[in-house]
Amino acid sequence: MTAGELQLCHSRATATATRLRLPLRSRVWRGQAGEFTGGGTGSSMDFQDHRAYSPGDDPRHINWQAYARTGSYTMKLYREEVRPVVDVILDASDSMFFDPVKAARVAELFYFLAETSRTAGASVALHAVRGDAWQTLDPALVASHQWLDAVRAMKAGDPAAAPDLSRLPLRSNAIRVFLSDLLFVGEPDAILRHLGQRHGTVVIFSPFLTSESQPDWSGNYEFIDAEANTRHPHRIEPAILKRYLDAYASHFALWKNSAIRYQTALARIPAEEELATALFREALPVKALESIQ
C-alpha cells in the first residue's frame, strides 16, 4: 500500500472513531489520572464517602465542617479518576496483507484502534507480531504512515507459525486488542489464556474476505501460500470445495467457542464493505465496541 492509500485508510478510521470506541466504560480502571472513573479513591470532584483520618493523609481532604461539629478528623473520599490502558497487538502475517482489499481493512482497523484509544485519553501501546518475531511500534511511525513498512520487514523463523505473544510486554489491567485474521494452525485457548493474564480484558478483531469464507472455486486454480510465497496448482471439484468450507467453518467455530469460554469479545469484520457499517453490525452486538453518545 502507498502512503496515499494509508492516509485514506486513516481518514476513514478517524471518522469512525468519532462514533465508536473500545468498551472503556464497562471496565473498572486503576492507575493514572484521566477521565474514566476507577476502583480506588483520588482527588476528582466525584464525592464518594467519608472515613476516619489516618496519619499521612492529605489534610486538604479533611472535612473541617465535621471536625467543628464533632472534634474528630474525617476524610472526604472521592472517586479516583484513571487513565485506561490499551495494548494493541497486530498480527503481521502475510495473510493479512496479500490482498489489497484485505490489507486496506487491516490498515483501517489498526488506525481505528490507535485513534479511538488516543482520543479516549488511554495509555496506548502498539505491538506487531509475526510468528516468533515481534516489535513495539513507535507512535511516530503510525502518524507518518510508515508502520506498514516496519511490520512487513519483520523476519520470523517460521512465518506460518501461530503468533508467539509470550514475549510481548503486556501491561496489567489492560484491554488487550488482538487484530488478526486467525488463519494459523493451533488451539486458540493458549492465546486467549495468555492475553487474559494479569486482569486483561481481551477483544479480537478478525478481518476476512468473502473469497476466504465463501469461495466459488471450480476448475483449475493456482493457489498462493501467502506465508511461504509458493504456488500450488490444484483442480477444485465440488467435494474438495466442501472439505475446505467445512474446515473453515470448524476453525472459526473453535475460536468462537473458546472466546465464549474465556469471556473474549470476538468480532469478525468483512473487508468489502464500509468500515463503520461493518463495525456497527459485527462489533457492537458482541461488545467489542461501544457507541459514543
Secondary structure, DSSP 4 states (H G I P E B T S, - for coil): --HHHHHHHHHHHHHHTTTEE-S-TTS-B-SS-SSEEEEEEEEEEEEEEEEE--TT--GGGB-HHHHHHHS--EEEEEEEEE--EEEEEEE--GGGTSSHHHHHHHHHHHHHHHHHHHHTT-EEEEEEEETTEEEEPPHHHHHTT-HHHHHHT---SSTTSPP--TTS-PPTT-EEEEE----SSS-HHHHHHHHTTTT-EEEEEEEE-HHHHS----EEEEEEETTTTEEEEEEE-HHHHHHHHHHHHHHHHHHHHHHHHTT-EEEEEESSS-HHHHHHHHTTTTTSSEE--
